[in-house]
């Protein structure tokens, strides 16, 4: 059974199995989120699991598990902490995901209270802080203990840690004799960024988002660590209280503020569902500028007497609901558009954003793809985003799903500054000021500077040492950038002369942070070990545009040696059908004109060719050993397959031919030795006839090779 099977289509047996599966997944997610402070799934995925579980229980109530997730709140308190039983349970909230859910919530309140639809009923609406729930118990105005939510009944005793949070008063004036203040521990964006920077400098754990950082900081066994973390606290509710705080939710919150607690200034009293939704939209629009994370807006019936009448379900109050923001979407301000230059010279625009948490990750950058995307156009010229362009200063909707790179999904034109100007995509490379050219049919503008462009050099050097290329142990992207900035490595050949140019190389390298005599010698030895390299890896390492790992392998197998390969691409005349080297290159199955042109151009540009020659002079390039094809009737011959093969795939036929020592070409020429033609063979068969090339069918091919 698929987990996407509609609940309405489930059999009873399937429903029972699905409830068991969902219970395990939700329990695991609760442990990761509440106990380990390290969520494994997004809020949206978690909410989806809970909704599906509830839907199945509503359809099959007799199958509801005794330990159903709908009966659970949070997760059990973790080992290592003393336990505190809450005097009143700390419950979770039901969720609303759209305007219709909010109206349904309002209708259910009216119906439960016996009020006419539309009768006056006030609600409070306040931001839902994305942090860690905390209960603070005061007796005679003195803080006596602090506890996390835990499973809603029993939480972790974090009193010593809570005392280090500056927003949590040790003493209250004019407070009830017993008062449990409940709220949320959180961390501001600025403090989160500073904490992660300090963690990185100390080579310690980097937090994914402020919520994880806040929860992990409060739940430390050593309160000194908590004290060093910049935690904050918003109060928004209460548990046990020896005397009523007020008659209204809004007035009770005001009293908490009078006691010295921080309360959210965006809390507002609303009279209708439309007002609730409007305030939700207003808060959502401010989300990126609040300076702390929120993941929705909480609505509560304002009249506390009505709250008492409404009461509670098993794990949620009837009088409150959380209107969640879409987990994968957020609005924020686009503060700048930077242009990055890649190894092929591509100018890639990147949006620099006011940081906002999207899908559980703090997002400060998003891809803008290319200049057409910024202008509101697709690659085919059609409008995207209804033709809205993207400008610096715009409020933009950022989209992120899973591990997909964040992108800008929409623009709010109503918030566009009056002095806004359309973004002018640069016509010059920002790194070297060479012309940035956009060729017909190319969606990308590219720098024409080649090896004089520092950005292209650095990116090509990174590619050169990548895993599929030279893969030099100890020489990765970070080291390449460092050596380039120091002026030690300007092109690939410089890597192989590092030891010689610096004597032992130690007098400069060992003085750099992280380097010593042992590590320097280890690096030089690793470089020397890669002087011997196979032809295919070298071709790929050169970083020539359109020449990927697979194409490099095709070229290496076709030419066999560096000498043959270098001679061919050096002498090839682009687009000359009479030129033997060019025709032979194009005849390689899998090589097209665009790739061939890029390859030949690279070898025929003086500066790039000089760089390649310097490199090759320092290497031992291993030929590609051809298959042992002794006795093969096609060894050394050029074979072309055309038409439909019915007894093997084209890939199988090609692999078999190459294993027998043949060269497989994609086109027929005077150098073709054999054409294997299946049904539907067209122009290739005709040309073979004109050139007198031997032609056989698939059965003939199988008969030819069957004895081998």
C-alpha positions as CSV (number, residue, x, y, z in Angstrom):
1,X,0.0,0.0,0.0
2,X,1.3,3.5,-0.9
3,X,1.3,6.1,1.8
4,X,-0.5,8.4,-0.8
5,X,-3.5,6.1,-1.0
6,X,-6.6,8.1,-0.3
7,X,-8.0,7.5,3.2
8,X,-11.4,6.9,1.6
9,X,-9.9,4.0,-0.4
10,X,-8.3,2.2,2.5
11,X,-9.7,-1.2,3.6
12,X,-9.9,-1.8,7.3
13,X,-6.8,-4.0,7.3
14,X,-4.9,-1.3,5.3
15,X,-6.1,1.3,7.7
16,X,-4.9,-0.7,10.7
17,X,-1.4,-1.1,9.2
18,X,-1.3,2.5,8.2
19,X,-2.1,3.7,11.7
20,X,0.8,1.6,13.1
21,X,3.1,3.0,10.5
22,X,2.1,6.6,11.2
23,X,2.4,6.1,14.9
24,X,6.0,5.0,14.5
25,X,6.9,7.9,12.2
26,X,5.2,10.5,14.4
27,X,6.8,9.1,17.5
28,X,10.3,9.2,15.9
29,X,9.7,12.8,14.7
30,X,8.6,13.9,18.2
31,X,11.7,12.4,19.7
32,X,13.9,14.2,17.2
33,X,12.2,17.5,17.5
34,X,11.4,17.7,21.3
35,X,14.1,15.6,22.8
36,X,17.1,15.8,20.5
37,X,16.5,19.3,19.2
38,X,17.4,18.0,15.8
39,X,14.3,17.6,13.5
40,X,14.5,14.9,10.8
41,X,11.5,16.1,8.8
42,X,10.0,19.5,8.0
43,X,7.0,20.9,9.9
44,X,4.9,20.5,6.8
45,X,5.7,16.8,6.6
46,X,5.0,16.3,10.3
47,X,1.6,18.1,10.0
48,X,0.8,16.0,7.0
49,X,1.4,12.8,9.0
50,X,-0.7,14.0,11.9
51,X,-3.6,15.0,9.5
52,X,-3.5,11.6,7.8
53,X,-3.5,9.8,11.1
54,X,-6.5,11.8,12.3
55,X,-8.5,11.3,9.1
56,X,-8.0,7.5,9.4
57,X,-9.1,7.6,13.0
58,X,-12.3,9.5,12.1
59,X,-13.2,7.0,9.4
60,X,-12.2,4.0,11.5
61,X,-12.7,5.1,15.2
62,X,-12.6,1.5,16.5
63,X,-9.1,1.2,15.2
64,X,-7.7,4.1,17.2
65,X,-4.5,3.0,19.0
66,X,-4.4,3.2,22.8
67,X,-1.2,5.3,22.4
68,X,-2.4,7.2,19.3
69,X,-0.4,10.2,18.2
70,X,-3.6,12.3,18.6
71,X,-3.4,11.5,22.4
72,X,0.2,12.6,22.7
73,X,1.9,16.0,23.2
74,X,5.6,16.5,22.6
75,X,7.9,13.7,23.8
76,X,9.0,12.2,27.1
77,X,11.5,14.2,29.1
78,X,15.1,13.3,28.2
79,X,17.5,11.4,30.4
80,X,19.9,13.5,32.3
81,X,17.3,16.0,33.7
82,X,15.2,15.8,36.8
83,X,11.5,15.5,36.0
84,X,8.8,18.0,37.0
85,X,5.1,17.1,36.8
86,X,3.0,20.1,35.5
87,X,0.2,21.1,37.8
88,X,-1.9,21.7,34.7
89,X,-1.0,19.9,31.4
90,X,0.9,21.9,28.8
91,X,-1.2,21.1,25.7
92,X,-0.5,21.6,22.0
93,X,-2.8,23.5,19.6
94,X,-4.9,22.4,16.7
95,X,-3.8,23.7,13.3
96,X,-5.4,25.8,10.6
97,X,-3.8,25.9,7.2
98,X,-6.0,28.2,5.2
99,X,-8.7,30.8,5.5
100,X,-11.5,28.2,5.3
101,X,-10.0,26.4,8.4
102,X,-10.1,29.7,10.3
103,X,-13.8,30.2,9.4
104,X,-14.5,26.6,10.4
105,X,-12.9,27.2,13.8
106,X,-15.0,30.3,14.3
107,X,-18.2,28.4,13.3
108,X,-17.3,25.5,15.7
109,X,-17.0,28.0,18.6
110,X,-20.3,29.6,17.8
111,X,-22.0,26.2,17.5
112,X,-20.5,24.9,20.8
113,X,-21.6,28.0,22.7
114,X,-25.0,28.0,21.1
115,X,-24.4,31.4,19.5
116,X,-25.9,32.5,16.2
117,X,-23.5,32.5,13.3
118,X,-22.0,35.9,13.1
119,X,-22.8,36.8,16.7
120,X,-20.1,39.1,18.2
121,X,-17.1,37.2,19.5
122,X,-13.7,38.6,20.2
123,X,-10.4,36.8,19.6
124,X,-6.8,37.6,20.3
125,X,-4.3,37.0,17.4
126,X,-0.6,36.8,18.2
127,X,2.5,35.6,16.4
128,X,3.3,31.9,17.0
129,X,6.9,31.9,18.2
130,X,9.1,29.1,16.8
131,X,11.0,28.1,19.9
132,X,10.9,25.8,22.9
133,X,7.9,25.9,25.3
134,X,8.7,26.6,28.9
135,X,6.6,26.8,32.1
136,X,7.9,29.0,35.0
137,X,6.4,28.5,38.5
138,X,6.4,31.4,40.9
139,X,5.4,31.1,44.6
140,X,5.0,34.4,46.5
141,X,6.6,36.2,43.6
142,X,9.8,34.0,43.6
143,X,10.8,31.7,40.8
144,X,10.9,28.2,42.2
145,X,11.3,26.0,39.1
146,X,11.2,26.0,35.3
147,X,10.2,23.0,33.2
148,X,10.0,22.2,29.5
149,X,6.8,20.9,27.9
150,X,8.1,17.3,27.8
151,X,5.1,15.1,27.0
152,X,2.6,17.7,28.3
153,X,2.3,16.1,31.7
154,X,6.0,15.8,32.8
155,X,8.8,18.0,31.6
156,X,12.5,18.5,32.2
157,X,13.7,20.6,35.2
158,X,15.7,23.3,33.6
159,X,15.5,25.8,36.5
160,X,19.2,26.6,36.7
161,X,19.3,27.3,33.0
162,X,16.2,29.4,33.0
163,X,17.7,31.6,35.7
164,X,20.4,32.7,33.2
165,X,17.8,34.1,30.7
166,X,17.6,37.8,31.0
167,X,13.9,38.0,30.0
168,X,12.9,35.7,32.9
169,X,12.5,37.6,36.2
170,X,13.7,36.0,39.4
171,X,11.1,37.9,41.4
172,X,7.7,39.4,40.6
173,X,5.9,42.3,42.3
174,X,2.2,42.2,43.1
175,X,1.8,38.7,41.6
176,X,-0.6,36.0,42.8
177,X,0.8,33.7,45.5
178,X,1.0,30.9,42.9
179,X,1.5,31.8,39.2
180,X,2.7,29.6,36.4
181,X,3.8,31.7,33.5
182,X,4.1,29.9,30.2
183,X,5.8,31.0,27.0
184,X,8.5,30.4,24.5
185,X,12.3,30.4,24.7
186,X,13.7,31.7,21.4
187,X,16.8,33.2,19.8
188,X,16.9,36.3,17.6
189,X,18.2,36.2,14.1
190,X,21.2,38.4,14.9
191,X,22.1,36.4,18.0
192,X,21.7,33.1,16.1
193,X,24.1,34.3,13.3
194,X,26.7,35.4,15.9
195,X,26.4,32.1,17.8
196,X,26.9,30.1,14.6
197,X,29.9,32.2,13.7
198,X,31.4,31.5,17.1
199,X,30.6,27.8,16.9
200,X,32.3,27.6,13.4
201,X,35.4,29.4,14.7
202,X,35.6,26.9,17.6
203,X,34.9,24.0,15.2
204,X,31.8,23.1,17.1
205,X,28.3,22.2,15.9
206,X,26.5,24.6,13.6
207,X,22.8,25.0,14.2
208,X,20.3,24.7,11.3
209,X,18.0,27.4,12.6
210,X,17.3,29.6,15.6
211,X,14.7,27.1,17.1
212,X,17.2,24.3,17.3
213,X,19.8,26.7,18.7
214,X,17.4,28.0,21.4
215,X,16.2,24.5,22.4
216,X,19.7,23.0,22.4
217,X,21.0,26.0,24.5
218,X,18.3,25.7,27.2
219,X,18.5,21.9,27.5
220,X,22.2,21.9,28.5
221,X,23.3,19.9,31.5
222,X,25.8,22.6,32.2
223,X,24.0,25.9,33.0
224,X,27.2,27.8,32.3
225,X,26.8,26.9,28.6
226,X,23.2,28.2,28.7
227,X,24.4,31.4,30.3
228,X,26.7,32.0,27.4
229,X,23.9,31.7,24.9
230,X,21.7,34.7,24.0
231,X,18.3,33.3,24.9
232,X,15.1,35.3,25.0
233,X,11.6,34.6,26.4
234,X,8.1,35.7,25.3
235,X,5.2,35.1,27.8
236,X,1.8,34.4,26.4
237,X,-0.1,32.1,28.7
238,X,-0.4,30.7,32.2
239,X,-1.0,27.4,34.0
240,X,-1.9,27.2,37.7
241,X,-2.8,30.5,39.3
242,X,-4.0,31.2,42.8
243,X,-6.3,34.0,41.7
244,X,-7.6,35.1,38.3
245,X,-5.3,37.4,36.3
246,X,-8.2,39.1,34.5
247,X,-11.5,38.4,32.7
248,X,-10.0,38.7,29.2
249,X,-7.1,37.0,27.5
250,X,-5.8,40.4,26.3
251,X,-6.0,41.9,29.8
252,X,-4.2,38.8,31.3
253,X,-1.4,39.3,28.8
254,X,-1.1,42.9,29.8
255,X,-0.7,41.8,33.5
256,X,2.1,39.5,32.5
257,X,3.8,42.5,30.9
258,X,3.2,44.5,34.1
259,X,5.0,41.7,36.1
260,X,8.1,42.3,33.9
261,X,7.7,39.7,31.2
262,X,8.2,40.4,27.5
263,X,5.0,39.9,25.6
264,X,4.5,40.2,21.9
265,X,3.5,43.7,20.8
266,X,1.8,42.3,17.6
267,X,-0.9,40.7,19.7
268,X,-4.3,42.2,18.6
269,X,-7.9,41.8,19.5
270,X,-10.0,40.9,16.4
271,X,-13.8,40.6,16.1
272,X,-14.4,38.5,13.0
273,X,-12.6,35.7,11.0
274,X,-11.9,38.3,8.3
275,X,-10.1,40.4,10.8
276,X,-8.1,37.4,12.0
277,X,-7.1,36.6,8.5
278,X,-6.1,40.2,7.7
279,X,-3.9,40.3,10.9
280,X,-2.4,37.0,9.8
281,X,-1.5,38.4,6.5
282,X,-0.1,41.6,8.1
283,X,2.1,39.5,10.4
284,X,3.2,37.3,7.5
285,X,4.3,40.4,5.6
286,X,6.4,41.5,8.6
287,X,7.9,38.1,9.2
288,X,11.3,38.7,7.8
289,X,11.8,42.0,9.7
290,X,10.7,40.8,13.1
291,X,14.2,39.7,14.0
292,X,13.0,36.3,15.3
293,X,11.3,33.2,13.9
294,X,7.5,32.7,13.9
295,X,5.7,29.9,12.1
296,X,2.1,31.1,12.2
297,X,-0.4,33.1,14.2
298,X,-2.4,31.8,17.2
299,X,-6.1,32.7,17.7
300,X,-7.7,32.5,21.1
301,X,-11.2,33.3,22.4
302,X,-10.7,36.5,24.3
303,X,-13.3,36.0,27.0
304,X,-11.7,33.7,29.7
305,X,-15.2,32.6,31.0
306,X,-16.0,31.4,27.5
307,X,-12.6,29.6,27.4
308,X,-13.7,27.8,30.5
309,X,-17.0,26.8,29.0
310,X,-15.3,25.6,25.8
311,X,-12.8,23.5,27.7
312,X,-10.4,21.0,26.2
313,X,-10.2,18.0,23.9
314,X,-7.7,15.3,24.8
315,X,-4.6,17.2,23.8
316,X,-5.8,20.6,22.5
317,X,-8.1,23.4,23.8
318,X,-11.3,24.1,21.9
319,X,-10.9,27.8,22.3
320,X,-7.5,28.2,20.4
321,X,-6.0,27.3,17.1
322,X,-2.7,27.9,15.3
323,X,-2.9,29.3,11.8
324,X,0.3,28.0,10.3
325,X,2.4,29.6,7.6
326,X,3.1,27.5,4.5
327,X,6.3,25.7,5.6
328,X,8.1,26.0,2.3
329,X,7.2,29.7,1.5
330,X,8.1,33.0,3.1
331,X,8.1,36.6,2.2
332,X,11.3,38.7,2.7
333,X,13.1,41.7,1.2
334,X,15.6,41.3,-1.6
335,X,18.5,43.5,-0.5
336,X,20.9,43.0,-3.4
337,X,21.6,41.0,-6.6
338,X,25.1,39.7,-6.9
339,X,26.6,38.3,-10.1
340,X,28.8,35.2,-9.7
341,X,31.1,34.0,-12.5
342,X,31.5,30.2,-12.9
343,X,34.4,28.2,-14.5
344,X,32.7,28.3,-17.9
345,X,32.3,32.1,-17.6
346,X,28.6,31.9,-16.9
347,X,27.2,35.0,-15.1
348,X,24.8,33.7,-12.5
349,X,22.6,36.1,-10.6
350,X,22.1,35.4,-6.9
351,X,19.5,37.2,-4.7
352,X,20.8,38.4,-1.3
353,X,17.9,38.3,1.1
354,X,17.0,39.6,4.5
355,X,17.4,36.2,6.3
356,X,14.2,34.3,6.8
357,X,13.5,30.7,7.9
358,X,11.9,28.6,5.2
359,X,11.3,24.9,5.6
360,X,13.4,24.7,8.8
361,X,16.5,26.4,7.3
362,X,17.6,30.0,7.5
363,X,17.6,31.3,3.9
364,X,19.7,34.4,3.0
365,X,20.4,33.6,-0.7
366,X,18.3,32.4,-3.6
367,X,19.0,31.6,-7.2
368,X,17.7,34.0,-9.9
369,X,18.8,31.7,-12.7
370,X,19.5,34.2,-15.5
371,X,18.7,37.6,-16.9
372,X,15.4,36.4,-18.4
373,X,14.2,35.1,-15.1
374,X,14.9,38.4,-13.5
375,X,12.9,40.2,-16.2
376,X,9.9,37.9,-15.7
377,X,10.4,35.7,-18.8
378,X,10.9,32.0,-19.3
379,X,13.6,30.7,-21.7
380,X,11.0,30.4,-24.5
381,X,9.9,34.1,-24.0
382,X,6.7,33.3,-22.2
383,X,5.8,35.3,-19.1
384,X,6.5,33.9,-15.6
385,X,5.1,35.5,-12.4
386,X,2.6,37.2,-14.6
387,X,5.5,39.1,-16.2
388,X,6.6,40.7,-12.9
389,X,10.3,41.5,-13.0
390,X,12.5,41.3,-9.9
391,X,14.2,44.4,-8.5
392,X,16.5,45.3,-5.6
393,X,14.3,46.4,-2.6
394,X,11.3,44.2,-3.7
395,X,9.4,42.0,-1.2
396,X,9.7,38.6,-2.7
397,X,8.2,35.2,-1.9
398,X,11.0,32.6,-1.4
399,X,10.3,29.0,-2.1
400,X,12.3,26.0,-0.8
401,X,11.4,22.3,-0.8
402,X,13.6,19.6,0.5
403,X,17.2,20.1,-0.6
404,X,16.2,22.3,-3.6
405,X,18.1,25.5,-3.9
406,X,15.8,28.4,-2.7
407,X,14.3,30.5,-5.5
408,X,12.1,33.5,-5.8
409,X,8.6,32.5,-6.6
410,X,6.7,35.8,-6.6
411,X,7.0,39.6,-6.1
412,X,4.6,41.9,-4.1
413,X,4.3,44.9,-6.4
414,X,2.3,46.7,-3.8
415,X,5.4,47.0,-1.6
416,X,7.7,48.0,-4.4
417,X,9.6,51.3,-3.6
418,X,8.5,54.3,-5.7
419,X,12.1,55.0,-6.8
420,X,12.6,51.3,-7.8
421,X,14.5,50.7,-11.0
422,X,14.6,47.7,-13.2
423,X,17.7,45.6,-12.7
424,X,20.2,46.1,-15.6
425,X,22.1,42.8,-16.2
426,X,25.8,43.6,-16.6
427,X,27.3,43.5,-20.1
428,X,30.8,43.4,-18.6
429,X,32.2,40.6,-16.4
430,X,32.2,41.9,-12.8
431,X,35.5,40.1,-12.2
432,X,37.7,41.1,-15.2
433,X,35.6,43.7,-17.1
434,X,35.7,41.6,-20.3
435,X,32.7,41.6,-22.5
436,X,29.9,39.4,-21.2
437,X,28.3,37.9,-24.3
438,X,25.1,36.1,-24.8
439,X,25.1,33.9,-27.8
440,X,21.9,33.1,-29.8
441,X,20.1,30.2,-28.2
442,X,22.0,30.4,-24.9
443,X,20.0,31.4,-21.8
444,X,23.2,32.5,-20.1
445,X,25.5,35.5,-20.6
446,X,29.2,34.5,-20.4
447,X,32.4,36.3,-19.7
448,X,34.7,36.3,-22.8
449,X,37.9,36.8,-20.7
450,X,38.8,33.1,-20.4
451,X,42.0,32.6,-18.4
452,X,42.4,36.3,-17.7
453,X,39.3,36.2,-15.6
454,X,40.2,35.4,-12.0
455,X,36.7,33.9,-11.2
456,X,37.0,31.5,-14.0
457,X,40.5,30.5,-13.0
458,X,39.5,29.8,-9.4
459,X,36.5,27.7,-10.4
460,X,38.4,25.8,-13.0
461,X,41.1,25.1,-10.5
462,X,38.4,23.8,-8.1
463,X,37.1,21.6,-10.9
464,X,40.7,20.4,-11.7
465,X,41.1,19.0,-8.2
466,X,37.6,17.6,-7.9
467,X,36.9,13.9,-7.2
468,X,36.3,12.9,-10.8
469,X,39.4,14.8,-12.0
470,X,42.8,14.8,-10.2
471,X,41.3,14.2,-6.8
472,X,44.5,15.3,-4.9
473,X,44.2,14.3,-1.2
474,X,44.4,17.4,1.0
475,X,43.9,19.9,-1.9
476,X,40.2,20.9,-2.1
477,X,38.2,24.0,-2.9
478,X,39.3,25.8,0.3
479,X,43.0,25.2,-0.2
480,X,42.7,26.2,-3.9
481,X,41.2,29.5,-3.0
482,X,43.8,30.1,-0.4
483,X,46.7,29.3,-2.7
484,X,45.2,31.4,-5.5
485,X,44.8,34.4,-3.2
486,X,48.4,34.0,-2.1
487,X,49.6,34.0,-5.7
488,X,51.0,30.5,-5.4
489,X,48.7,28.8,-7.9
490,X,47.4,30.6,-11.0
491,X,46.9,27.7,-13.4
492,X,46.8,23.9,-13.0
493,X,50.5,23.5,-13.9
494,X,51.4,25.6,-10.8
495,X,50.1,22.9,-8.5
496,X,52.8,20.5,-9.8
497,X,55.6,23.0,-9.3
498,X,54.7,24.0,-5.7
499,X,57.4,22.0,-4.1
500,X,60.1,23.1,-6.6
501,X,59.2,26.8,-6.5
502,X,59.4,26.9,-2.7
503,X,62.3,24.7,-2.2
504,X,60.9,22.3,0.4
505,X,57.8,24.5,0.3
506,X,57.8,24.7,4.0
507,X,59.2,28.2,4.6
508,X,56.0,29.7,3.4
509,X,53.4,27.0,3.7
510,X,54.2,25.9,7.2
511,X,53.6,29.4,8.5
512,X,50.0,29.4,7.4
513,X,47.3,28.5,10.0
514,X,46.6,24.8,9.9
515,X,49.8,23.9,8.1
516,X,53.0,22.5,9.5
517,X,56.0,20.7,8.2
518,X,54.3,17.3,8.3
519,X,51.1,18.5,6.6
520,X,53.0,20.4,3.9
521,X,55.1,17.4,3.0
522,X,52.0,15.3,3.0
523,X,50.4,17.6,0.5
524,X,53.4,17.7,-1.8
525,X,53.6,13.9,-1.8
526,X,49.9,13.7,-2.6
527,X,50.4,16.0,-5.6
528,X,53.4,14.0,-6.8
529,X,51.3,10.8,-6.6
530,X,48.8,12.3,-9.1
531,X,51.4,13.2,-11.8
532,X,50.4,9.9,-13.4
533,X,46.8,10.1,-14.6
534,X,44.6,8.4,-17.2
535,X,43.7,10.1,-20.4
536,X,40.0,10.3,-19.6
537,X,40.5,11.9,-16.2
538,X,42.9,14.5,-17.7
539,X,40.4,15.5,-20.4
540,X,37.7,15.9,-17.8
541,X,40.0,17.8,-15.5
542,X,40.7,20.5,-18.1
543,X,37.2,21.9,-17.4
544,X,36.4,22.6,-21.1
545,X,32.8,23.7,-21.5
546,X,30.4,20.9,-22.5
547,X,33.0,18.2,-21.9
548,X,31.7,16.2,-19.0
549,X,32.9,13.0,-17.4
550,X,31.0,10.8,-19.8
551,X,32.2,12.7,-22.9
552,X,35.8,12.7,-21.6
553,X,35.6,8.9,-21.4
554,X,34.2,8.7,-25.0
555,X,37.1,10.8,-26.3
556,X,39.7,8.9,-24.5
557,X,38.4,5.5,-25.7
558,X,38.2,6.9,-29.3
559,X,41.7,8.4,-29.5
560,X,43.5,6.1,-27.0
561,X,46.5,8.3,-26.3
562,X,47.2,12.0,-25.5
563,X,49.2,12.3,-28.6
564,X,46.4,11.2,-30.9
565,X,43.8,13.3,-29.1
566,X,45.9,16.4,-29.0
567,X,46.9,16.2,-32.6
568,X,43.3,15.7,-33.7
569,X,41.7,18.6,-31.8
570,X,44.6,20.9,-32.6
571,X,44.3,20.3,-36.4
572,X,40.5,20.1,-36.6
573,X,38.9,22.8,-38.7
574,X,35.5,23.7,-37.2
575,X,32.5,23.1,-39.5
576,X,34.7,22.0,-42.5
577,X,33.1,18.7,-43.7
578,X,36.1,18.0,-45.8
579,X,38.5,18.2,-42.8
580,X,39.3,14.7,-41.7
581,X,40.0,15.5,-38.1
582,X,36.8,17.5,-37.6
583,X,34.7,14.8,-39.3
584,X,36.3,12.1,-37.2
585,X,35.6,14.0,-34.0
586,X,31.9,14.5,-35.0
587,X,31.6,10.9,-35.9
588,X,32.2,9.8,-32.3
589,X,28.8,8.5,-31.1
590,X,27.8,11.0,-28.3
591,X,29.8,13.9,-29.6
592,X,27.9,16.8,-31.2
593,X,28.8,20.0,-32.9
594,X,28.5,22.3,-29.8
595,X,30.8,20.1,-27.7
596,X,33.2,19.6,-30.6
597,X,33.4,23.3,-31.3
598,X,34.0,24.1,-27.6
599,X,36.8,21.4,-27.4
600,X,38.6,22.5,-30.6
601,X,38.3,26.2,-29.7
602,X,39.9,25.6,-26.3
603,X,42.9,23.9,-27.8
604,X,43.3,26.5,-30.5
605,X,43.2,29.6,-28.2
606,X,46.9,30.6,-27.6
607,X,46.6,31.4,-23.8
608,X,44.5,28.3,-23.0
609,X,46.7,26.1,-25.1
610,X,49.8,27.4,-23.4
611,X,48.3,26.5,-20.0
612,X,47.5,23.0,-21.2
613,X,50.9,22.5,-22.6
614,X,52.6,23.6,-19.4
615,X,50.5,21.1,-17.5
616,X,51.0,18.2,-19.8
617,X,54.8,18.6,-19.7
618,X,54.6,17.8,-15.9
619,X,52.5,14.7,-16.2
620,X,52.7,11.1,-17.2
621,X,49.5,10.5,-19.1
622,X,48.4,6.9,-19.3
623,X,46.9,5.6,-22.6
624,X,43.5,4.0,-22.6
625,X,44.2,0.3,-23.1
626,X,42.0,-1.0,-25.9
627,X,40.1,-4.3,-25.2
628,X,41.8,-7.5,-26.1
629,X,40.1,-8.2,-29.4
630,X,42.4,-10.8,-30.8
631,X,40.5,-12.7,-33.5
632,X,37.7,-10.1,-33.5
633,X,36.3,-9.5,-37.0
634,X,35.6,-5.8,-36.1
635,X,38.8,-5.0,-34.2
636,X,40.1,-1.6,-35.3
637,X,37.1,-1.0,-37.6
638,X,34.6,1.9,-37.4
639,X,31.0,0.7,-37.0
640,X,27.8,2.6,-37.2
641,X,24.4,1.4,-36.0
642,X,21.2,2.8,-37.5
643,X,17.5,2.0,-37.5
644,X,15.7,0.0,-34.9
645,X,17.5,-2.9,-33.2
646,X,15.0,-5.6,-32.2
647,X,17.2,-8.1,-30.3
648,X,19.4,-5.8,-28.3
649,X,19.3,-2.2,-27.3
650,X,21.5,0.4,-29.0
651,X,23.5,0.8,-25.8
652,X,24.1,-3.0,-25.7
653,X,25.2,-3.1,-29.3
654,X,27.6,-0.2,-28.8
655,X,29.1,-1.7,-25.7
656,X,29.6,-5.1,-27.4
657,X,31.2,-3.5,-30.4
658,X,33.7,-1.5,-28.3
659,X,34.5,-4.6,-26.3
660,X,35.5,-6.3,-29.5
661,X,37.9,-3.5,-30.4
662,X,35.7,-1.5,-32.7
663,X,35.1,2.2,-32.8
664,X,31.5,3.2,-32.8
665,X,30.6,6.3,-34.7
666,X,27.4,8.2,-34.9
667,X,27.6,9.1,-38.6
668,X,28.6,7.4,-41.9
669,X,31.7,8.7,-43.7
670,X,34.4,7.4,-46.0
671,X,36.2,6.0,-42.9
672,X,33.2,3.8,-41.9
673,X,33.9,0.1,-42.3
674,X,30.5,-1.4,-41.4
675,X,26.9,-0.2,-41.1
676,X,24.5,-2.3,-39.0
677,X,21.0,-1.3,-40.3
678,X,17.8,-2.2,-38.6
679,X,14.2,-1.5,-39.7
680,X,13.6,2.2,-40.4
681,X,17.2,2.9,-41.5
682,X,17.1,6.1,-43.5
683,X,19.8,8.6,-44.7
684,X,22.7,6.7,-43.1
685,X,21.8,3.6,-45.1
686,X,21.5,5.6,-48.3
687,X,24.9,7.3,-47.7
688,X,26.5,4.0,-46.9
689,X,25.4,2.7,-50.3
690,X,26.7,5.8,-52.0
691,X,30.1,5.4,-50.4
692,X,30.2,1.6,-50.9
693,X,30.3,0.9,-47.1
694,X,29.5,-2.7,-46.2
695,X,25.9,-3.0,-44.7
696,X,24.4,-5.8,-42.7
697,X,21.3,-6.3,-40.7
698,X,21.0,-7.1,-37.0
699,X,21.0,-10.8,-37.7
700,X,24.1,-10.4,-39.7
701,X,25.7,-8.5,-36.9
702,X,24.8,-11.2,-34.3
703,X,26.1,-13.9,-36.7
704,X,29.4,-12.0,-37.1
705,X,30.1,-11.8,-33.4
706,X,28.3,-14.8,-32.0
707,X,31.4,-17.0,-32.0
708,X,33.3,-14.5,-29.8
